[in-house]
């Protein structure tokens, strides 16, 4: 019997190539584990409750992005969190015995209150305080043994293990203690060298056309000391080189030619754009196929049905040991 995995993303906007390595890892995992991938739309409200998001449309677009990269609904469950009500019920039941101090010590809590508070957003809400517990419910409702995350999410998985241990101690051993699965996720900068983000308008979308890819790559910041194309370059300070390391198989040659002044920045960028397009072209084709057949809502409905079947069994156990 395969071990279970749960992972999810908040539907706050279109995905970019900074997300691609995470999704490619999911594609590999769907062949090795029983996978549940949730568009966690309730989580989008924890920081965006005032934004009046069209969550139904954002969820559909995110599912399209996932399918375009190669997630297969025959191999995994793709669903919207809000369509599996057991997430909310388990979150409520877990909240009855979760100390507030546990939530307040989650590292991202104070960091994000300070960061987003400086942008004028009030995060002194229960939804934001309790989002690590909702995340724990997302994981535990499937009795997931493994959770693929980045290193910044490790404290959330440790919190989830603490919740599982506390439940098992207070009531009965229902939940396994999930382990994090750290994938190699390269942190790609935006074209301007800052963090890649749609809010900075410095990202390359997963749906980018060849022309858009070329335009974005031409915007990339290069070695400021390199004036002429035959000047020796310094790849380590160049945004273009960081992308070459991910998308160009002959990156060693590119680096050497740059250092020796044998390739100019214009040619270097053109070559990078071609290599990025080779990766995104199959994604665009799959996305068009899924969109044209208008099957995304069906995928989400069938995924939710699979998810509810498993989550429902877990809640039956939880209710029984808690006395309901």
Secondary structure, DSSP 8 states (H G I E B T S, - for coil): ---EEEEEE--SS--BGGGHHHHHHHHHHTTTSEEEEEE-HHHHHHHHTTS---HHHHHHHHHHHHHHHT--TTTEEEEEGGG-THHHHHHHHHHTS--HHHHHTSHHHHHHHHHHHTTT----SHHHHTHHHHHHHHHHTTT-SEEEE-GGGHHHHHHHHHHHHHHHHHT-S-----EEEE------B-TTSSB--GGGT---BTT--HHHHHHHHHT----TT--STTS---GGG-HHHHHHHHH-TTHHHHHHHHHTT-S-HHHHHHHHHHHHHHHHHHHHHHHHHHHHHT-HHHHHHHHHHHHHHHHHHHHHHHHHHHT-
